[in-house]
Amino acid sequence: MRSKTELISYGAGALLAVVFTAGVIMVLSGTGTIALDIQTAVGVLLCVFGAYSIIYGSFSRDLLYHVLWGALSAVAGVALLSAPFVNPFIAVGLALIVVALVGVFAVIRK
């Protein structure tokens, strides 16, 4: 029996989050509420996956791994979503800065 404080597996939760989001995107697109293009869909899915990874990482023992990949996924999603307005190199540069800061945090924490 699973205790109330035990987390579901990372893969199962990530799959549920991505599949649920894809379903919502398809329903909204099918009803004509949003105009769907592949760049927007992938951007939203990466943002949701990144947010899930960051939230999962803050409750797991492997904080650095999940938060790092969550931040990178979220930045990639934001870069795709904001590409018509902002140069994607800015988002990639911000992602590299985040990776460096997380690395510094990990070294200081040890």
Backbone torsions as a table, in degrees:
resi	resn	phi	psi	omega
1	MET	NA	140.1	-176.3
2	ARG	-87.1	134.2	177.8
3	SER	-77.8	162.1	-177.3
4	LYS	-68.1	-23.4	-178.5
5	THR	-91.7	-6.1	-178.7
6	GLU	-77.2	133.8	179.6
7	LEU	-82.7	151.3	170.9
8	ILE	-71.4	164.3	-178.4
9	SER	-65.9	150.1	-177.1
10	TYR	-60.3	-46.6	-177.8
11	GLY	-62.3	-42.4	-179.7
12	ALA	-65.9	-43.0	179.0
13	GLY	-66.2	-40.8	178.7
14	ALA	-64.2	-42.5	178.1
15	LEU	-62.3	-43.9	178.1
16	LEU	-61.5	-43.4	-179.3
17	ALA	-63.5	-44.5	-178.1
18	VAL	-69.7	-43.4	-179.6
19	VAL	-65.9	-42.0	178.0
20	PHE	-61.5	-45.5	179.6
21	THR	-63.5	-42.4	178.3
22	ALA	-61.6	-39.1	177.5
23	GLY	-64.2	-43.3	178.7
24	VAL	-63.4	-42.8	178.9
25	ILE	-61.2	-42.8	-179.3
26	MET	-66.3	-41.0	178.8
27	VAL	-64.5	-46.5	179.3
28	LEU	-63.3	-37.5	177.9
29	SER	-70.3	-40.4	-179.8
30	GLY	-64.9	-32.2	178.9
31	THR	-84.4	-5.9	179.5
32	GLY	83.6	9.8	-180.0
33	THR	-69.1	-39.0	177.4
34	ILE	-128.1	151.3	173.3
35	ALA	-89.1	121.6	-174.6
36	LEU	-97.7	126.2	166.0
37	ASP	-128.2	161.7	-172.4
38	ILE	-64.7	-35.6	-179.5
39	GLN	-64.5	-42.7	178.6
40	THR	-67.0	-43.4	-179.3
41	ALA	-61.9	-46.4	179.8
42	VAL	-66.6	-38.4	177.9
43	GLY	-61.5	-44.3	178.8
44	VAL	-65.7	-42.8	-179.9
45	LEU	-63.4	-40.2	177.7
46	LEU	-66.6	-38.5	177.7
47	CYS	-63.6	-43.7	179.6
48	VAL	-65.7	-43.6	177.8
49	PHE	-61.7	-41.7	178.5
50	GLY	-63.8	-44.3	178.6
51	ALA	-62.8	-42.7	177.9
52	TYR	-61.0	-44.0	-178.9
53	SER	-62.9	-41.5	179.4
54	ILE	-65.6	-43.9	179.7
55	ILE	-65.5	-44.4	178.6
56	TYR	-62.2	-43.0	-179.0
57	GLY	-62.3	-33.7	-179.1
58	SER	-72.4	-13.9	177.1
59	PHE	-108.6	-1.8	-177.6
60	SER	-105.0	172.5	178.3
61	ARG	-78.2	-22.4	-177.4
62	ASP	-99.9	62.7	-174.8
63	LEU	-58.6	-48.9	-173.7
64	LEU	-59.6	-48.2	-175.8
65	TYR	-60.5	-52.5	-175.0
66	HIS	-70.1	-39.7	-180.0
67	VAL	-68.0	-39.3	179.0
68	LEU	-62.7	-51.1	-179.9
69	TRP	-68.9	-32.4	175.9
70	GLY	-65.2	-42.5	179.0
71	ALA	-65.7	-42.4	178.4
72	LEU	-63.9	-41.6	178.5
73	SER	-65.0	-43.2	179.9
74	ALA	-64.7	-41.2	178.9
75	VAL	-66.3	-39.8	177.1
76	ALA	-62.9	-40.6	177.4
77	GLY	-64.4	-43.5	178.3
78	VAL	-64.9	-37.6	177.9
79	ALA	-61.8	-41.5	178.2
80	LEU	-67.3	-40.9	-178.4
81	LEU	-70.9	-32.0	-176.2
82	SER	-101.0	6.1	-178.1
83	ALA	-56.0	-36.9	177.9
84	PRO	-67.0	-19.4	-174.5
85	PHE	-110.5	-33.2	-173.4
86	VAL	-126.9	143.2	176.9
87	ASN	-62.7	125.5	-179.2
88	PRO	-59.5	-24.0	178.2
89	PHE	-63.8	-29.3	176.6
90	ILE	-64.3	-45.0	179.6
91	ALA	-65.4	-40.6	178.7
92	VAL	-65.2	-40.4	176.7
93	GLY	-61.9	-42.5	176.6
94	LEU	-63.3	-37.3	178.1
95	ALA	-63.8	-41.7	178.6
96	LEU	-64.9	-38.4	176.7
97	ILE	-64.1	-41.6	178.6
98	VAL	-62.7	-43.1	178.6
99	VAL	-60.7	-43.3	179.1
100	ALA	-63.8	-42.8	179.9
101	LEU	-66.2	-38.6	177.2
102	VAL	-65.6	-38.7	176.4
103	GLY	-62.6	-42.7	177.2
104	VAL	-62.6	-43.8	178.5
105	PHE	-60.0	-40.1	-179.8
106	ALA	-67.4	-39.4	179.2
107	VAL	-67.3	-43.5	179.4
108	ILE	-64.6	-37.9	-177.5
109	ARG	-66.9	-30.0	-178.7
110	LYS	-75.6	NA	NA
